[in-house]
Amino acid sequence: MISKEIFCNIISLIQEQDKINSEVGEALEKVCDSWVMFGLKDNYKKALDLLLKEIIDDDFGTISWWLYENVDKKIFEKEKLIADLKTVEDLYDFLIKQRRIKCKKQE
């Protein structure tokens, strides 16, 4: 299991690197003839995403959704709000809760 502190640090570092990649892409666009998305094929990032997904048992890709979708970070089930994931701490707590529910169902 991964601690909340380590999880939050990892997510923060991912967000920081994504911001840097975006800034580099914007700078490259000023000297290129086309749109640039720097870091898109970053295998370190892909490996980190896979590792986090496995460690936290994120079967539904909630971490990637939380990081990359520009939407309200709310999860509904049958039109009922079951999670409001405003912060990375909220995300962690939700994922841990889902993992416990999954483990209980498997028992």
C-alpha positions in Angstrom: 0.0 0.0 0.0 1.1 3.5 -0.6 0.8 6.2 2.0 -1.3 9.3 1.4 1.7 11.5 1.8 3.7 9.7 -0.9 0.7 9.4 -3.2 0.0 13.2 -2.9 3.7 13.9 -3.5 3.7 11.8 -6.7 0.6 13.5 -8.0 2.1 16.9 -7.3 5.3 16.0 -9.1 3.2 14.7 -12.1 1.3 18.0 -12.2 4.4 20.0 -11.9 6.1 18.1 -14.8 2.9 18.4 -16.9 3.0 22.2 -16.4 6.7 22.3 -17.4 6.0 20.1 -20.5 3.1 22.5 -21.5 5.4 25.5 -21.1 8.1 23.9 -23.3 5.5 23.0 -25.9 4.2 26.6 -25.9 7.8 27.9 -26.4 8.4 25.4 -29.2 5.2 26.5 -31.0 6.7 30.0 -31.3 9.5 28.6 -33.5 7.7 25.7 -35.2 5.2 25.7 -38.0 2.7 23.5 -36.2 1.1 22.8 -32.8 3.5 21.1 -30.3 2.6 18.8 -27.4 5.9 18.2 -25.6 6.2 15.1 -23.4 3.3 13.3 -25.0 5.3 10.1 -25.6 7.1 10.1 -22.2 7.7 6.5 -21.3 8.7 7.4 -17.7 5.2 9.0 -17.3 3.5 6.0 -18.8 5.4 3.7 -16.5 4.6 5.9 -13.5 0.9 5.9 -14.4 0.9 2.1 -14.7 2.7 1.7 -11.4 0.3 4.0 -9.5 -2.7 2.2 -11.1 -1.4 -1.1 -9.9 -0.3 0.0 -6.4 -3.6 1.8 -5.6 -5.7 -0.9 -7.5 -7.3 1.7 -9.8 -9.3 -0.5 -12.1 -11.3 2.3 -13.6 -8.5 4.8 -14.4 -9.7 7.3 -11.8 -6.2 8.7 -11.3 -5.8 9.5 -15.0 -9.3 10.9 -15.2 -8.6 13.1 -12.2 -5.3 14.4 -13.5 -6.2 15.0 -17.2 -9.9 15.6 -17.6 -10.9 19.3 -17.3 -14.3 18.6 -15.6 -15.7 18.9 -12.1 -14.1 16.1 -10.2 -17.3 14.5 -9.0 -18.3 10.9 -9.3 -22.0 9.9 -9.5 -23.6 6.5 -9.3 -27.2 6.2 -10.4 -27.5 10.0 -10.5 -26.4 10.2 -6.8 -23.1 12.0 -5.9 -20.8 9.5 -4.3 -17.6 11.5 -4.3 -16.4 15.1 -4.7 -12.7 14.9 -5.4 -11.6 18.5 -5.2 -8.2 17.7 -3.8 -5.6 15.0 -4.3 -6.3 14.0 -0.7 -10.0 13.4 -1.6 -8.8 11.3 -4.5 -6.6 9.2 -2.3 -9.3 8.7 0.3 -11.9 7.7 -2.4 -9.5 5.2 -4.0 -8.6 3.6 -0.7 -12.3 3.3 0.2 -13.0 1.7 -3.2 -10.2 -0.7 -2.7 -11.6 -1.8 0.7 -15.1 -2.3 -0.8 -13.6 -4.4 -3.6 -11.6 -6.5 -1.1 -14.7 -7.1 1.0 -16.7 -8.2 -2.0 -14.0 -10.7 -2.9 -14.0 -12.3 0.6 
